């Protein structure tokens, strides 16, 4: 049976890969779906050959420590592709691993669809020519990426942001609070300290301290912590209730949120939840990032907007009292600051395209896999 190999290295990729997998199963049931991901991919019918939580690392030093495991897995996947059963490789985000895997696919003669391409516009301009050499097609989730990659020779297509595929299922605030066991009449602060162990280690203390400060300022404040399915928070460091794998419900329930940078900030825009962005990494990684990052913002919500919609508190600027100062007016229903941010978030949401990204990506994948029963993988590249 012909295989589509789908590789997602972290929680957000697992979510979006699951949507793609469901669409592919509906339109091409004859294809076997195998890959690397998490519970959501598995629930969508993907046979996992490795779990994503074993791969999800970040930062320059952290990645170096995981090189042996990544190299071993790369060799195993390349052997699988050279074996002749893989009709298509679909990789999502996670460029440190997936760019190497895409290159291996190119050597094996397997076409590559890159869904949620590396953020070359931020710090990886040197990767664009390589993308053009190793990627057959690219499904991009930001409109500006399509032109940027096409100019470099990548066959790119804007498919919209996959977060919009979930808008129809979002509960209203009252329903979300009821689902989470929260009082609908009292303000809610949501904490999103991260989906990786390293992020939790560096963020949790400051996130909890910010919540403690706001509890002193805002009467009746409720705090809830959003936790990725793959993460266990130390209860001695986190005194608040945790919601596992329900990030969009948490954002709909929240009056405001404190989010680590990344996809969560766009989730907040889609959910209509005012937010601040907070992030801390190792001093070594931060020094390197300062030298190579070419954009002024770290939060995706601000990158899409092209301006600071949500205040950012990065590295030494991540101080609980300052973050609390920015969050306090966002927790107040009817405040001018809250109303202004809600308008800004609606503008960001409009720039993300239309719902249906998973269906459009599945269509691209289907086009790349022949329906002919005599299918054969092309001869490996020299």
C-alpha positions in Angstrom: 0.0 0.0 0.0 1.3 3.5 -0.8 2.2 5.7 2.1 2.0 9.3 2.9 4.6 10.1 5.5 3.6 13.1 7.7 6.0 14.6 10.1 5.1 17.2 12.8 7.6 17.9 15.6 5.5 19.6 18.2 2.0 20.2 19.5 0.8 22.9 17.0 2.0 20.8 14.1 0.3 17.8 15.5 -3.0 19.7 15.5 -2.7 20.9 11.9 -1.4 17.6 10.7 -4.4 15.9 12.2 -6.7 18.1 10.2 -4.8 17.3 7.0 -4.9 13.6 7.8 -8.7 13.6 8.3 -9.2 15.3 4.9 -6.8 12.9 3.2 -8.6 9.9 4.7 -11.9 11.2 3.4 -10.7 11.8 -0.2 -8.0 9.2 -0.6 -8.9 6.2 1.6 -6.5 3.9 -0.3 -3.5 5.7 1.1 -1.8 4.6 4.3 -0.9 7.5 6.6 2.2 7.1 8.7 4.3 9.6 10.5 5.7 11.4 13.5 3.3 13.3 15.7 1.1 13.2 18.8 -2.2 12.0 20.0 -4.3 14.2 17.6 -2.5 12.7 14.6 -3.0 9.2 16.0 -6.7 9.9 16.6 -7.0 11.1 13.0 -5.8 7.7 11.7 -2.0 8.3 11.3 0.1 5.3 12.3 2.9 6.8 14.4 6.4 5.6 14.0 7.7 8.0 16.6 6.0 10.4 19.0 6.7 14.1 18.6 7.3 14.8 22.2 10.6 12.9 21.9 11.7 15.4 19.3 10.4 18.8 20.5 13.4 20.8 21.6 14.4 24.4 21.0 17.3 26.7 21.4 20.8 26.2 19.9 22.3 24.3 22.8 19.2 22.2 23.3 19.1 21.1 19.7 22.8 20.1 19.8 22.1 17.7 22.7 19.5 15.9 20.6 21.6 15.5 17.5 22.3 11.8 17.9 18.6 10.9 18.4 17.6 13.1 15.4 20.3 11.6 13.2 19.2 8.1 14.0 15.6 8.9 13.2 16.6 10.6 10.0 18.5 7.5 8.8 15.5 5.3 9.6 13.1 7.5 7.7 15.4 7.9 4.7 15.7 4.1 4.6 11.9 3.9 4.6 11.6 6.3 1.8 14.3 4.5 -0.3 12.3 1.3 0.3 9.8 2.4 -2.3 6.5 2.5 -0.4 6.4 6.2 0.4 4.6 8.2 -2.2 4.8 11.6 -0.6 6.5 13.3 2.3 4.5 16.0 4.1 6.5 18.0 6.7 5.1 20.6 9.0 7.1 23.5 10.5 10.0 22.2 12.7 12.7 23.2 10.2 15.8 22.0 12.2 14.7 18.4 11.6 12.3 18.7 8.6 14.7 20.5 6.3 17.1 17.6 6.6 14.3 15.1 6.1 13.1 16.9 3.0 16.7 16.8 1.6 16.7 13.0 2.3 13.4 12.7 0.5 14.8 14.5 -2.5 17.8 12.2 -2.6 15.4 9.2 -2.4 13.2 10.6 -5.3 10.2 11.2 -3.0 8.2 14.4 -3.6 7.9 16.8 -0.7 5.1 19.0 0.4 6.1 21.5 3.0 3.1 22.7 5.0 3.8 25.7 7.3 7.2 26.5 5.9 10.3 27.7 7.9 10.1 31.4 8.9 12.8 32.4 6.5 11.5 36.0 6.6 12.5 36.2 10.2 16.0 34.7 10.4 16.6 32.0 7.8 17.0 33.8 4.4 19.9 31.4 3.5 17.4 28.6 3.6 15.2 29.9 0.7 17.5 28.6 -2.1 17.7 25.2 -0.3 13.9 25.1 -0.1 13.7 25.6 -3.8 16.0 22.6 -4.4 14.4 20.1 -2.0 10.7 21.0 -1.8 8.3 20.1 -4.6 5.5 22.3 -3.4 4.9 24.6 -0.4 1.6 25.3 1.4 2.1 28.6 3.2 -0.1 30.0 5.9 0.8 33.7 5.6 -0.1 35.6 2.4 3.2 37.5 2.2 5.1 34.1 2.2 3.7 33.1 -1.1 5.3 36.0 -3.1 8.5 35.7 -1.1 9.0 32.0 -1.8 7.8 32.2 -5.4 10.4 34.9 -6.2 13.0 32.4 -5.0 11.7 29.6 -7.2 9.6 27.7 -4.7 6.3 26.5 -6.0 4.3 28.1 -3.1 0.6 28.5 -2.6 -1.2 30.4 0.2 -3.7 28.1 1.8 -4.8 30.3 4.8 -4.1 29.7 8.4 -5.3 26.3 9.7 -6.4 27.9 13.0 -9.4 29.3 11.1 -10.6 25.7 10.5 -11.6 25.5 14.1 -13.5 28.8 14.4 -16.9 27.2 13.8 -16.4 24.9 16.8 -15.4 27.6 19.3 -17.7 28.0 22.3 -18.9 31.4 23.5 -17.3 32.8 26.6 -20.0 31.7 29.0 -20.0 28.1 27.6 -16.2 28.0 27.7 -16.2 29.0 31.3 -18.8 26.5 32.2 -16.8 23.8 30.5 -13.7 24.7 32.5 -15.6 25.0 35.8 -15.1 28.8 36.0 -17.5 31.4 37.4 -19.0 33.3 34.4 -19.3 36.5 36.4 -15.7 36.9 37.4 -12.7 37.9 35.3 -10.4 35.2 34.0 -6.6 35.3 33.3 -5.2 32.5 31.1 -1.5 31.5 31.3 0.2 29.8 28.3 3.8 29.2 29.5 4.6 26.9 26.6 4.4 23.4 25.0 8.0 22.3 25.6 9.8 21.3 28.7 12.4 24.0 28.3 9.8 26.7 27.9 8.0 25.6 31.1 11.2 25.6 33.0 12.1 29.2 32.0 8.6 30.7 32.1 6.5 29.1 34.8 7.9 31.0 37.8 7.4 34.4 36.1 4.0 33.5 34.7 2.7 32.4 38.2 4.3 35.5 39.8 2.4 37.7 37.4 -0.9 36.0 38.2 -0.2 36.4 41.9 0.4 40.1 41.4 -2.9 40.5 39.5 -4.8 38.6 42.1 -3.8 41.3 44.5 -5.0 44.0 42.1 -8.1 42.5 40.5 -11.0 41.5 42.8 -12.3 38.0 42.1 -9.7 37.1 39.5 -9.7 33.5 38.3 -6.5 32.0 36.8 -6.3 28.9 34.6 -3.2 27.4 33.0 -3.3 25.9 29.5 -1.2 22.8 29.3 -0.1 20.9 26.2 -1.1 17.2 26.2 2.6 16.2 26.2 3.5 18.3 29.3 3.3 17.7 33.0 3.5 20.8 35.1 5.1 20.5 38.6 2.2 21.1 41.0 4.4 22.6 43.6 5.2 25.4 41.2 1.7 25.8 39.7 -1.1 26.5 42.2 -3.7 27.0 39.6 -6.2 24.7 37.8 -4.8 23.3 34.5 -6.7 22.7 31.3 -5.0 20.1 29.2 -5.2 20.2 25.4 -8.0 22.8 25.3 -6.1 26.0 24.4 -8.9 27.6 22.2 -11.5 26.9 24.9 -9.3 28.5 27.5 -8.8 31.6 25.3 -12.5 31.9 24.7 -13.1 31.7 28.5 -10.4 34.2 29.3 -10.7 38.0 29.8 -7.0 38.2 28.9 -4.0 36.0 28.4 -0.3 35.9 29.1 1.2 33.9 26.2 4.6 32.7 25.2 5.5 33.7 21.7 4.4 31.6 18.8 1.2 30.1 17.5 -0.6 30.8 20.8 -0.6 34.5 20.0 -2.4 33.9 16.8 -4.8 31.6 18.6 -5.6 34.5 20.8 -6.3 36.7 17.8 -8.7 34.0 16.3 -10.4 33.6 19.7 -10.7 37.3 20.3 -8.7 37.3 23.5 -6.6 40.3 24.5 -3.0 39.3 25.4 0.5 40.1 26.2 3.5 38.2 24.8 6.2 36.9 27.2 9.3 34.9 26.4 12.6 33.9 27.9 15.4 31.6 26.5 18.9 30.8 27.5 21.4 33.7 27.4 23.5 32.0 24.8 20.5 31.3 22.5 19.2 34.9 23.0 22.6 36.4 22.0 22.7 34.4 18.8 19.1 35.2 18.0 19.7 38.9 18.4 22.4 38.6 15.8 20.4 36.7 13.2 16.7 37.7 13.6 15.8 40.4 11.1 12.4 41.5 12.4 11.5 43.7 15.4 8.9 41.4 17.0 8.8 38.0 18.5 5.0 37.4 18.7 3.3 36.1 15.6 0.3 38.3 16.2 2.6 41.4 16.0 4.5 40.0 13.0 1.3 39.5 11.0 0.1 43.0 12.0 3.4 44.6 11.2 3.2 46.6 14.5 3.0 45.9 18.2 -0.6 44.9 18.8 0.2 42.9 21.9 2.9 44.2 24.3 6.1 42.0 24.3 8.2 41.2 27.4 11.3 39.4 26.3 14.3 38.1 28.3 15.2 40.6 31.1 12.1 42.6 30.3 10.0 39.7 31.6 9.3 41.1 35.0 6.0 40.2 36.7 5.1 43.7 37.9 5.6 45.2 34.4 3.6 42.4 32.8 0.8 42.9 35.3 0.7 46.6 34.5 0.0 45.7 30.8 -2.6 43.0 31.6 -4.6 44.8 34.3 -6.6 47.1 31.9 -7.1 44.1 29.5 -8.9 42.3 32.3 -11.4 45.1 32.7 -14.5 44.7 30.7 -15.2 48.0 28.8 -11.8 49.5 29.2 -10.5 51.6 26.3 -7.3 49.6 26.2 -9.2 46.3 25.9 -11.6 47.6 23.2 -8.7 48.9 21.2 -6.8 45.6 21.3 -10.0 43.7 20.3 -10.2 45.9 17.2 -6.6 45.2 16.4 -7.0 41.5 16.9 -9.9 41.5 14.5 -7.7 43.1 11.8 -5.0 40.4 12.3 -7.7 37.7 12.1 -8.8 39.1 8.7 -5.3 38.8 7.3 -5.2 35.0 8.0 -7.4 34.1 5.0 -10.5 31.9 5.0 -11.3 28.6 6.7 -10.5 25.4 4.8 -6.7 25.3 5.0 -6.6 21.5 5.8 -8.9 20.8 2.8 -6.8 22.9 0.5 -3.5 21.2 1.6 -5.1 17.8 1.3 -6.0 18.7 -2.3 -2.3 19.6 -3.0 -1.2 16.4 -1.4 -3.6 14.4 -3.5 -2.4 16.0 -6.7 1.1 14.9 -5.8 0.2 11.2 -5.3 -0.7 9.4 -8.6 -3.9 7.4 -8.5 -2.5 4.8 -10.9 -2.3 1.4 -9.3 1.0 0.8 -11.1 2.6 3.6 -8.9 6.3 3.4 -8.5 8.6 5.7 -6.6 11.0 7.6 -9.0 14.7 6.5 -9.0 16.6 8.2 -6.2 18.5 11.3 -7.1 22.2 10.9 -7.4 
